[in-house]
């Protein structure tokens, strides 16, 4: 978790510096829209879709001491994704004007300079998709060998690359400096992991593996997940398209607010999920399903106890937090309003996003990519419908319509969460439901008490600087939650406090 927290902190620093340099104005709007294309290519080909199919298969071969076959699989997947992603990036670069005009951001057509900038930035950043594709596979290989710290640090290298772009290159090259920072960050993301990969002493095979049954197994598992990833990316594109037709700053407001919500989600859920997936996969490979059920339940308890208070805390502290982090330079009061409004609705979905992250990994470990993917496709379909409905409703009642996009995301994710929990519980013949329900109720009660304390603090500190409001809110909220958890006999909180007390007593 330390690496994820560090990555989140560096990522936050990058966001602060970018916001200070560009605010929510047209240049950063064009950048955020253009970056969506390379992110889509990476996520479709080599992101979660590949990891969910590759790690269980690769881990299974290692568990069964078939090391040579495992590295043949890794080599073939490397060669295939390098070929496919490079081809996809070339096609996207050639069709960049049409992608921006007709698909990604039709709202930019009203500003030809903004549209032209988005096209050029898209073409500049596309090579990052190829680099990230390779780096994503390397991350999967290292995770399968239970190497987590260095891969978890890799996103920090990406953020550092963008920081170099905004601090060193942007003063001279403007928004193009940030785009070059994306390429530098992608290179650092890969470079950090390569020495560890070499240390595994694997073997490279120059083959595509068309006849390799393990490659076909990865393809079979990947196809449903690929459809699910396509649905997710389609939703992002719809959001970008709708936001591009709203007030200037809406695209960036959505991007920053979603990133703020993902920071606690990464520290809480992604760190637990990435560490748990090899354990899940090994337990499934050995047929120890009862142990796998217990591991999943323990992971969910931890996520719920952290995500529920984080969600309410983020909602209550949204405005002073946004002001403290970003309001300087080109980021003005209007920018803060745009981000805080979207963050209110995105934060409501933090629990859903966190639980989905864990349960989906459990399905993938059981070599079942179809169930979470089909449920995810359904949720994303609802997300698009909700987006169209809520933006219209928000606009009619005088609310900033981009908040409707955030609410749509949170509601659809909550429905996906309940559906996944229902199916996994049936699949595993139980999920220690009583324990999970008790943990949820305990966390909810403690969070209500925390929220009351935060509400009181916000009422008393209205005239204080934003950093004092946030610092005081975190301190007061955290103390109230921990004390409430102790009184409510939340065993994880009591265990942590006992451990701290024991260490302090030594």
Secondary structure, 3 states (H helix, E strand, C coil): CHHHHHHHHHHHHHHHHHHHHHCCCHHHHHHHHHHHHHHHHHHHHCCHHHHHHHHHHHHHHHHCCCHHHHHHHHHHHHHHHHHHHHHHHHHHHHCHHHHHHHHHCHHHHHCHHHHHHHHHHHHHHCHHHHHHHHHHHHHHHHHHCCCCHHHHHHHHHHHHHHHHHHHHHHHHHCHHHHHHHHHHHHHHHHHHHHHHHHHCCCCCCCCCCCCCHHHHHHHHHHHHHHHHHHHHHHHHHHHHHHHHCCCCCHHHHHHHHHHHHHHHHHHHHHHHHHHHHHHHHHHHHCCCHHHHHHHHHHHHHHHHHHHHHHHHHHHHCHHHHHHHHHCCCCCCHHHHHHHHHHHHHHHCCHHHHHHHHHHHHHHHHCCCCHHHHHHHHHHHHHHHHHHHHHHHHHHHCCCCCHHHHHHHHHHHHHHHHHHHHHHHHHHCCCCCHHHHHHHHHHHHHHHHHHHHHHHHHHHHCCCCCHHHHHHHHHHHHHHHHHHHHHHCCCHHHHHHHHHHHHHHHC
